[in-house]
Amino acid sequence: MKIQYLIDIQAPPAVVFGWLDDSEKLKIWMPSIVEDEVIDAVEGRVGSQFRQVILENGERIESKGTVTGYVQDERLAIRLENKGFELDVDYHLEPIPGGTRLTQTVDIRFLGMMKRVSWLISLVGRKSATGQLKETLTRLKKCCENEGGAPSPFAPAK
């Protein structure tokens, strides 16, 4: 199942990329991520591996990640894998007047038992997944546009 979402952000590509490429900032605009750690850093970033844990509906889901594309301030692509799916996520940043156009493409491939019902998941889940993607990128937009001003509206209270 492939989903794409585009959003314009009133911040330069360097700021937007910084929110995509920093694991601590990632946890602010993607609060379901509870752990994100580098396992093997590779020069130039492509091929670097990481481990990521998300909390979804009270369940911890651990995935192994690999950086599959990296161009500073232009593109970040990763692959996440676990027992149930492979997920390719590609962020493409394009400078526009007054900011950045961010396009996120997500390609989900179900594995194992999930593969047998993937047609049903795709049919039912596409609208939900698109809504979730819109909500997440709207959170990212607010963080990027807020940088340099007040603390992020999503930052935990200190």
N, C-alpha and C positions, 0 to 999 in steps of 0.2 A: 504494500500500500504506500503510495507516494503522495505527500502533502507539501504544498508550498505556500508561504505567506510572506508578504512584502509590507514593510513599514518604513515611513520616513521619520527620521529622528533629528531634532534640531541640536546637533552636536557634531563636531568634526569626526571623521573616521577613526582617528587615533584614540579619541575618548571612547567611542563605541567599541572598538577592538579591545581596549583595555578592560572593559566590562565582560567581554566574551572570554578573554584569555587569562583572567586572574581567578583562581579557584575560590578565594575568599569573597570576591565580588559576585561570583557565580552563585554562591549560596544565598546572597541577598535577593537577587531577582528570580532565582529558582529555588524557593525554600524547601522543596521536596528533597533536594540534595543534602544529605547529612554528613557524607564523607566524600572527599575527593583528594586522592593522593597519587603523586607521581611514583611509578615503579621503576621506570627506566627512561631517563632523559637522553635524547639523541640530539647532537648538534644540528641546528637547522629545524628542529622540532618534528619533522615528518618521520614517523616510525617510533616516536616516543610512546611509552605505554603508561597507563594509569589505571587506578581502581576507583570505582565510583559506587556509592551506596545511596539509593533513594528510599524514602519512606512513602509508601503509597497505600492508602486505606489501612494504616497500622502495620503493614508488612514491609520488612526490610528486603530490598531487592538489590543484590550486588552484581555489578557488571564489570567486565574488563574492557578497557578502552584503548584505542590506538589513534594517534594523530595521523590522518591520511592526506591532509593538505594544509599548507601554512604559508601565507604571504602576509607579512606584517601590514596591518591596517587595511588589508584588502580581502583576505579569505582565511577562514579557519574551517577545516573539515575533520570530523572524527567518526570512528566506528565504535559502537558499544555492542558487546556480545554477552549473552548469558544463556541459560538453558532454554528459555522460551522464545527468544528472538535475536535477530541482528538488526541494528539500527544505524543507518548512515545519516549523519547530520552535516549539512554544508551551509555555512554562513558566508554570504558574499556581500561586501560593502562597496558602495559606489558613492563618490562625492557628488552632492547636488548643491545648488545654491542654498545657503543657510544650514547645511548639515549633511546627513548621510542617508542614503536609501539602503536599507538592510533587507536582503532576501534570504530567507531560511528555507531550505529544502530538506525534508525528512523522508527517508525511504525505510520502511519497516518490512522485514521478512520474518515470518513466524517459523519456528522450528519445532520438532518433536510433535507432541500431541496437539499443540497450538496450530500446527500447519494444517491439520485435518479440518479445522473449523475457521481457517483464515478467511475464507470467502464471506462467512457470516460476520466475522469481526470487522472486515473491511466495509461491508455493507452498513452495518450498524455504527461502527466506530469512527468513520471518516468525519462526520459532522462534529462529533464530540472532540475528536483529536484536533480538528481545525480550530474549534472554539478555545481549546486549551492552549494551542500554539499562539493564538491571538492574545489571550490573557497574559501569557508569559512574556511575549515580546512587548506588550504594552507596559508591563512592569519594568522591563529593560529600558524602554524609551524614557520612562519617568526617572529612572536612576541616572541615565546618561545626561538628560536635560537638566537635572538637578546638580550635577557635578560642579564643584567650584562654588556652590552656594551653600544652602543648608544641608544638613545630613540627609541621606537617602530617606524617603518616606517609608521604606521597608526595613530599614536597619533596626536590629533589636534594641530595645531601650537599655541604657547603661545604668 
